[in-house]
Amino acid sequence: MSAEEIERLVRRALPDAAIEITDLAGDNDHYSISVTSSGFAGKTRVAQHRLVMDAIGGMGTKLHALSVTTKTK
């Protein structure tokens, strides 16, 4: 899964999101993502991370590793 695809999927779920993605190993399989969105307001950290993971459809076989950081605008 490419960084562009991840960003597109997250942006579809959280249109106002500021998104930073880093390919940690250069293999399109290990990423770090930082998402800042007002859509996280009032949600626990677990719920925020779940929103991001649900947006990309979970990891399944498309990603090996994804480190998620979330912040509220």
C-alpha positions, 0 to 999 in steps of 0.5 A, a space after each residue: 500500500 502506498 503512502 498516497 493511498 493511505 493518505 487518500 483513505 484517511 482523508 476520506 474519513 477525516 477531510 480536515 486532517 493534517 497528515 504526515 506519513 513516513 515510509 520507515 523502511 523504503 518498502 511501502 510496507 512499514 509506515 509511521 503516520 501522524 494525523 491531526 484532526 478536529 474529528 478526534 475531539 472528545 474521543 479517547 486515544 484508542 478511538 482516535 487510532 481506531 478511526 485511522 485504522 478503520 479508514 485504511 481498512 485495518 492492516 490485513 495483508 497490505 501493511 506489515 507495520 503502521 505506527 499511529 500518532 493522533 492529535 486534536 486540532 
